[in-house]
Amino acid sequence: MIELHRLGQEAEKFLLNPDLIAVVEAHPDSVVTLTTGTKILVAETPEQITDRIRAWRAAILREAFGPQPLRLV
């Protein structure tokens, strides 16, 4: 799950499953559209959201595959 903040409520975080994100747009506020059609205005920029999704996915892969031994070719 990634941590986001609703626009205007930066003190209150919420967690979102990034697998539900269909589109992230900036108009100039960031709008996250979910696969369900729900739209959420968030304080984070599209770039910040993308960075958090990448970090979340990388963490899942690290946990799934664990540390890999160094292979010398």
Number of C-alpha atoms within 10 A of each C-alpha: 13 17 14 19 17 17 16 10 10 13 8 10 12 11 10 13 12 18 11 14 17 14 13 19 13 14 6 7 14 20 22 21 17 18 12 9 12 12 15 15 18 21 18 19 16 18 12 12 20 14 12 17 19 14 13 16 15 12 12 12 11 12 10 9 8 10 8 7 6 6 5 4 3
